[in-house]
Each structure stands twice: as C-alpha cells, then as structure tokens.
Amino acid sequence: MNRTRYGQPAPMPDSIRHFMRTGQHPARSIPCPRCGAAAHRPCRIPSRGVPLAQVHQQRIDARAQLVACCPTCQVTPTVPCHTAGRALDNGAVHPARHTEADRSAA
C-alpha cells in the first residue's frame, strides 16, 4: 500500500472536525457569499485573489442567520432578519443574532 503519511484526514464527523480547527473564526465553516471562498478557506480579495486575515462581514452575517434565532425580530434560523416586514439590506442581521450565534458556538 503506497500511502502518504498525512494523505487522509482522521476519521471524525465534520461537526467535531470544525471545532478542532484552532484559531479560525466559526464563520469559516460556511462558504463566503461576498468573495466565494469555500468552507474552511480564508476570505480573499476577489479582484486579486489575495487571502485576507479577517472574515468578511457578510460571511459572519450568513453564519449567524444559519445557526441562530433572532431575539429582535423573532425569526428562526435560516430566515432573514427584518424590520417592519422588510428584510435587512445585503443579508445583514441584528446585533442580538450575532450574540446568539456566538453563544451557540461556545
């Protein structure tokens, strides 16, 4: 059998594997809607492809929308936040939803 030493990842569920990645923002677990970076890959500048040290705000908002309920507008996960019946611009979420998402990641 001709295998490389680090060719295959350890057999574990993706949900556990994500928490084993040290130093990464939890929003990196989903693709970035702004730059198109794949899940678990760093965000990048779309015009040049240069990786960024930070995660785009749109990716953070998308993760919060995916995993947390919003206490402000009372919507369930995956439902966009709204004000007076209209969705917030550019997929933004209320600050309280970020707090809920961070609480669920801990």
C-alpha positions, 0 to 999 in steps of 0.5 A, a space after each residue: 500500500 503506497 500511502 502518504 503519511 498525512 494523505 487522509 484526514 482522521 476519521 471524525 464527523 465534520 461537526 467535531 472536525 470544525 471545532 478542532 480547527 484552532 484559531 479560525 473564526 466559526 464563520 469559516 465553516 460556511 462558504 463566503 457569499 461576498 468573495 466565494 471562498 469555500 468552507 474552511 478557506 480564508 476570505 480573499 480579495 476577489 479582484 486579486 485573489 489575495 487571502 485576507 486575515 479577517 472574515 468578511 462581514 457578510 460571511 459572519 452575517 450568513 453564519 449567524 442567520 444559519 445557526 441562530 434565532 433572532 431575539 429582535 425580530 423573532 425569526 428562526 434560523 435560516 430566515 432573514 432578519 427584518 424590520 417592519 416586514 422588510 428584510 435587512 439590506 445585503 443579508 445583514 442581521 441584528 446585533 442580538 443574532 450575532 450574540 446568539 450565534 456566538 453563544 451557540 458556538 461556545 
